[in-house]
Amino acid sequence: MSKLLAGWALLLRFSIAGFWLFFAGQRWIDRSWVRDLFTTAAAGNYIPVYGDILRNMAPSWEAVAIAVTVAETIVGLMILLGVYARAAAAVGAVIALNLWMTFFFCDCWWNRADAPRVFWFYFSAVLLNIAAAREKHKPLIAKLQRKNKRLDFTQK
């Protein structure tokens, strides 16, 4: 991989990690705003089976918010640190797909106000996570193991 391509891959990885950590951080500080947002999206979601699942989960919105916050934090940290970053980006793509299906496919005020912005905000997160999942870089743990083997002078 050329240095320019490696630089772009690193920038992509740091940007995605920042995205997940920023939005997870919003909910670590205060989750109260999630209730209205999630219940509105669940009530207005018009994907047949998916909307029913969301409406059944709406009463336990706080547990959902905590689970998503923890998942986003773990994904962001793994991508940032390079620990199984490709797997973390794949999980991030699934989380982003879930957010896209929740918040774009609903009859909600934010879609009536600016549907293209809502679409591209979540869909671009799906695409960027897929791009990071396809990157060909070694996991940090593999690099550390290789480095430790080189430093071990007791091996013959």
C-alpha positions as a Markdown table, in Angstrom:
| # | Residue | x | y | z |
|---|---|---|---|---|
| 1 | Met | 0.0 | 0.0 | 0.0 |
| 2 | Ser | 1.4 | 3.4 | -1.0 |
| 3 | Lys | 2.0 | 6.0 | 1.7 |
| 4 | Leu | -0.7 | 8.2 | 0.3 |
| 5 | Leu | -3.2 | 5.4 | 0.3 |
| 6 | Ala | -2.2 | 4.4 | 3.8 |
| 7 | Gly | -2.6 | 8.0 | 4.9 |
| 8 | Trp | -6.2 | 8.2 | 3.5 |
| 9 | Ala | -7.0 | 4.8 | 5.1 |
| 10 | Leu | -5.8 | 6.2 | 8.5 |
| 11 | Leu | -7.8 | 9.4 | 8.0 |
| 12 | Leu | -10.9 | 7.3 | 7.2 |
| 13 | Arg | -10.3 | 5.2 | 10.3 |
| 14 | Phe | -9.8 | 8.2 | 12.6 |
| 15 | Ser | -12.9 | 9.9 | 11.1 |
| 16 | Ile | -15.1 | 6.9 | 11.6 |
| 17 | Ala | -13.8 | 6.4 | 15.2 |
| 18 | Gly | -14.5 | 10.1 | 15.9 |
| 19 | Phe | -18.0 | 9.8 | 14.5 |
| 20 | Trp | -18.9 | 6.8 | 16.8 |
| 21 | Leu | -17.1 | 8.2 | 19.9 |
| 22 | Phe | -18.8 | 11.7 | 19.4 |
| 23 | Phe | -22.3 | 10.3 | 19.2 |
| 24 | Ala | -21.8 | 7.7 | 21.9 |
| 25 | Gly | -20.4 | 10.5 | 24.1 |
| 26 | Gln | -23.6 | 12.5 | 23.6 |
| 27 | Arg | -25.5 | 9.7 | 25.3 |
| 28 | Trp | -23.0 | 9.0 | 28.1 |
| 29 | Ile | -23.6 | 12.5 | 29.4 |
| 30 | Asp | -27.4 | 12.7 | 28.9 |
| 31 | Arg | -29.8 | 10.1 | 27.5 |
| 32 | Ser | -33.1 | 11.8 | 28.3 |
| 33 | Trp | -33.4 | 13.3 | 24.7 |
| 34 | Val | -33.3 | 9.7 | 23.3 |
| 35 | Arg | -36.8 | 8.9 | 24.6 |
| 36 | Asp | -38.8 | 11.3 | 22.4 |
| 37 | Leu | -36.6 | 10.7 | 19.4 |
| 38 | Phe | -36.8 | 6.9 | 19.6 |
| 39 | Thr | -40.5 | 6.7 | 20.4 |
| 40 | Thr | -41.3 | 9.1 | 17.6 |
| 41 | Ala | -39.2 | 7.1 | 15.1 |
| 42 | Ala | -40.7 | 3.8 | 16.3 |
| 43 | Ala | -44.3 | 5.1 | 16.1 |
| 44 | Gly | -43.7 | 6.5 | 12.6 |
| 45 | Asn | -41.6 | 3.7 | 11.1 |
| 46 | Tyr | -43.3 | 2.1 | 8.1 |
| 47 | Ile | -41.0 | -0.8 | 7.4 |
| 48 | Pro | -43.5 | -3.7 | 8.1 |
| 49 | Val | -41.5 | -6.1 | 10.5 |
| 50 | Tyr | -38.8 | -3.7 | 11.5 |
| 51 | Gly | -41.3 | -1.0 | 12.6 |
| 52 | Asp | -43.1 | -3.6 | 14.7 |
| 53 | Ile | -39.9 | -4.5 | 16.4 |
| 54 | Leu | -39.1 | -0.9 | 17.1 |
| 55 | Arg | -42.6 | -0.2 | 18.5 |
| 56 | Asn | -42.2 | -3.2 | 20.9 |
| 57 | Met | -38.8 | -1.9 | 22.0 |
| 58 | Ala | -40.0 | 1.7 | 22.6 |
| 59 | Pro | -41.1 | 1.2 | 26.2 |
| 60 | Ser | -37.6 | 0.0 | 27.1 |
| 61 | Trp | -36.0 | 3.0 | 25.3 |
| 62 | Glu | -33.4 | 3.5 | 28.0 |
| 63 | Ala | -32.0 | -0.1 | 27.8 |
| 64 | Val | -31.8 | 0.3 | 24.0 |
| 65 | Ala | -30.0 | 3.6 | 24.4 |
| 66 | Ile | -27.5 | 2.2 | 26.8 |
| 67 | Ala | -26.9 | -0.9 | 24.6 |
| 68 | Val | -26.4 | 1.3 | 21.5 |
| 69 | Thr | -24.1 | 3.7 | 23.4 |
| 70 | Val | -21.9 | 0.9 | 24.7 |
| 71 | Ala | -21.7 | -0.7 | 21.2 |
| 72 | Glu | -20.8 | 2.6 | 19.6 |
| 73 | Thr | -18.2 | 3.3 | 22.2 |
| 74 | Ile | -16.6 | -0.1 | 21.7 |
| 75 | Val | -16.7 | 0.2 | 17.9 |
| 76 | Gly | -15.2 | 3.6 | 18.1 |
| 77 | Leu | -12.3 | 2.6 | 20.4 |
| 78 | Met | -11.5 | -0.5 | 18.4 |
| 79 | Ile | -11.3 | 1.4 | 15.2 |
| 80 | Leu | -9.3 | 4.2 | 16.8 |
| 81 | Leu | -6.8 | 1.8 | 18.4 |
| 82 | Gly | -6.7 | -0.5 | 15.4 |
| 83 | Val | -7.7 | -3.5 | 17.4 |
| 84 | Tyr | -9.7 | -5.7 | 14.9 |
| 85 | Ala | -10.6 | -2.5 | 13.2 |
| 86 | Arg | -12.1 | -4.3 | 10.1 |
| 87 | Ala | -14.4 | -6.3 | 12.3 |
| 88 | Ala | -15.3 | -3.2 | 14.3 |
| 89 | Ala | -16.1 | -1.3 | 11.1 |
| 90 | Ala | -18.3 | -4.2 | 9.9 |
| 91 | Val | -20.2 | -4.0 | 13.2 |
| 92 | Gly | -20.3 | -0.2 | 12.8 |
| 93 | Ala | -21.9 | -0.6 | 9.4 |
| 94 | Val | -24.6 | -2.8 | 10.9 |
| 95 | Ile | -25.2 | -0.2 | 13.6 |
| 96 | Ala | -25.4 | 2.6 | 11.0 |
| 97 | Leu | -27.7 | 0.5 | 8.8 |
| 98 | Asn | -30.0 | 0.1 | 11.8 |
| 99 | Leu | -29.9 | 3.8 | 12.6 |
| 100 | Trp | -30.6 | 4.6 | 8.9 |
| 101 | Met | -33.6 | 2.2 | 8.8 |
| 102 | Thr | -34.9 | 3.6 | 12.1 |
| 103 | Phe | -34.7 | 7.3 | 11.4 |
| 104 | Phe | -35.1 | 7.6 | 7.6 |
| 105 | Phe | -37.9 | 5.2 | 7.0 |
| 106 | Cys | -40.4 | 6.9 | 9.3 |
| 107 | Asp | -43.1 | 9.5 | 8.9 |
| 108 | Cys | -41.4 | 11.9 | 11.3 |
| 109 | Trp | -41.0 | 15.7 | 11.4 |
| 110 | Trp | -37.2 | 15.5 | 10.6 |
| 111 | Asn | -37.9 | 13.7 | 7.4 |
| 112 | Arg | -40.6 | 16.1 | 6.4 |
| 113 | Ala | -38.2 | 19.0 | 7.2 |
| 114 | Asp | -35.1 | 17.7 | 5.3 |
| 115 | Ala | -35.3 | 14.0 | 4.2 |
| 116 | Pro | -32.1 | 14.2 | 2.0 |
| 117 | Arg | -30.0 | 15.3 | 4.9 |
| 118 | Val | -31.4 | 12.5 | 7.1 |
| 119 | Phe | -30.8 | 9.9 | 4.4 |
| 120 | Trp | -27.2 | 10.9 | 3.6 |
| 121 | Phe | -26.2 | 11.4 | 7.2 |
| 122 | Tyr | -26.9 | 7.8 | 8.1 |
| 123 | Phe | -26.3 | 6.2 | 4.7 |
| 124 | Ser | -22.9 | 7.8 | 4.4 |
| 125 | Ala | -22.0 | 6.3 | 7.8 |
| 126 | Val | -23.0 | 2.9 | 6.4 |
| 127 | Leu | -20.8 | 3.4 | 3.3 |
| 128 | Leu | -17.8 | 4.7 | 5.2 |
| 129 | Asn | -17.9 | 1.8 | 7.7 |
| 130 | Ile | -18.1 | -0.6 | 4.8 |
| 131 | Ala | -15.1 | 1.1 | 3.2 |
| 132 | Ala | -13.1 | 0.8 | 6.5 |
| 133 | Ala | -14.1 | -2.9 | 6.8 |
| 134 | Arg | -12.6 | -3.5 | 3.4 |
| 135 | Glu | -9.3 | -1.9 | 4.2 |
| 136 | Lys | -6.3 | -4.2 | 4.1 |
| 137 | His | -4.3 | -3.4 | 7.3 |
| 138 | Lys | -3.0 | -5.6 | 10.0 |
| 139 | Pro | -4.7 | -5.6 | 13.4 |
| 140 | Leu | -2.7 | -3.8 | 16.1 |
| 141 | Ile | -2.5 | -7.1 | 18.1 |
| 142 | Ala | -0.8 | -8.8 | 15.2 |
| 143 | Lys | 1.7 | -6.0 | 14.9 |
| 144 | Leu | 2.5 | -6.1 | 18.6 |
| 145 | Gln | 3.0 | -9.9 | 18.5 |
| 146 | Arg | 5.3 | -9.6 | 15.5 |
| 147 | Lys | 7.3 | -6.8 | 17.2 |
| 148 | Asn | 7.6 | -8.9 | 20.5 |
| 149 | Lys | 8.9 | -11.9 | 18.6 |
| 150 | Arg | 11.6 | -9.7 | 17.0 |
| 151 | Leu | 12.7 | -8.4 | 20.4 |
| 152 | Asp | 12.8 | -11.8 | 22.1 |
| 153 | Phe | 16.5 | -12.7 | 22.0 |
| 154 | Thr | 16.0 | -16.0 | 23.7 |
| 155 | Gln | 14.5 | -17.6 | 20.6 |
| 156 | Lys | 16.8 | -19.6 | 18.4 |
